[in-house]
């Protein structure tokens, strides 16, 4: 088993409402290591990153990224997510490109 990072999602949030961009699959845990967002629009944008534990029904606000037009920003760290936990992005204007990486580990 390795904690080597892999791409967990890459989405283009054009004309799409804010919402869940990743759900941890059953039988796995994820070590979320990085989340990036790029504002490909012509206006400033705010992107907020939330993690939700399905078991405890708890939402955690992790980052608020203020993006100028054409700018990118990200969050880096280590957060463990269990099966069915979700990553949600909330943004006020777009289009926003987002990608995230981490280690997808099977539960023994």
C-alpha positions in Angstrom: 0.0 0.0 0.0 1.2 3.5 -0.8 0.2 7.0 0.0 1.3 8.2 -3.4 -1.1 10.8 -4.8 -3.4 10.3 -7.7 -5.9 12.6 -9.4 -9.2 12.3 -7.6 -11.2 14.7 -9.8 -11.0 17.3 -12.4 -14.1 19.3 -13.2 -15.1 22.3 -15.2 -17.9 24.1 -13.3 -19.3 25.9 -16.3 -23.0 26.5 -16.0 -23.1 23.9 -13.2 -24.4 24.8 -9.7 -22.1 24.6 -6.7 -22.1 21.1 -5.2 -20.3 17.8 -4.6 -17.3 17.2 -6.8 -16.0 14.0 -5.2 -17.4 11.2 -3.1 -15.1 8.6 -1.5 -16.1 5.2 -2.9 -17.2 2.3 -0.6 -14.4 0.2 0.7 -11.8 3.1 0.6 -10.4 5.9 2.6 -8.8 9.0 1.1 -6.0 11.1 2.3 -6.9 14.4 0.6 -3.7 16.3 -0.1 -4.5 19.2 -2.4 -7.4 21.0 -4.0 -6.9 23.7 -6.7 -9.3 26.1 -8.4 -8.8 28.3 -11.4 -11.1 31.2 -12.3 -11.3 31.1 -16.1 -13.9 33.9 -16.1 -13.5 37.6 -16.5 -14.7 38.6 -13.0 -13.3 37.9 -9.6 -14.6 34.7 -7.9 -14.8 33.2 -4.5 -14.5 29.4 -4.1 -15.2 27.7 -0.8 -14.1 24.1 0.0 -16.2 22.0 2.3 -15.8 18.4 3.5 -18.8 16.5 4.8 -18.6 13.3 6.9 -21.6 11.2 6.1 -21.3 9.1 9.2 -21.4 12.0 11.6 -23.3 14.4 9.4 -20.7 17.1 10.0 -19.6 19.7 7.4 -16.1 21.3 7.7 -15.2 24.5 6.0 -11.6 24.0 4.9 -10.7 26.9 2.6 -12.0 30.1 1.1 -10.1 31.0 -2.1 -10.4 34.5 -3.5 -9.6 34.4 -7.2 -9.0 37.3 -9.5 -10.0 36.8 -13.2 -7.7 34.2 -14.7 -6.1 33.4 -11.3 -5.5 30.0 -9.6 -5.2 29.2 -5.9 -5.2 26.1 -3.8 -5.3 24.3 -0.5 -2.6 21.8 0.5 -2.6 19.6 3.6 -3.6 16.1 4.8 -7.2 15.3 5.7 -8.6 11.7 6.0 -11.9 11.0 4.5 -13.9 7.8 5.0 -16.2 6.0 2.5 -19.1 8.1 1.4 -17.6 11.4 2.7 -17.9 14.2 0.2 -15.9 17.2 -1.1 -18.1 20.2 -2.1 -17.1 23.4 -3.9 -19.3 26.5 -3.5 -18.6 29.4 -5.9 -20.2 32.7 -6.6 -19.3 33.1 -10.3 -17.4 31.2 -12.9 -16.5 29.3 -14.9 -14.3 27.5 -12.3 -11.9 24.7 -13.1 -11.1 22.4 -10.1 -8.9 19.4 -9.5 -8.0 17.5 -6.4 -5.4 14.9 -5.5 -4.7 12.5 -2.7 -4.2 8.8 -1.9 -7.0 6.4 -2.4 -6.5 3.5 0.0 -8.5 0.3 0.3 -9.9 -0.5 3.7 -8.5 -3.9 4.8 
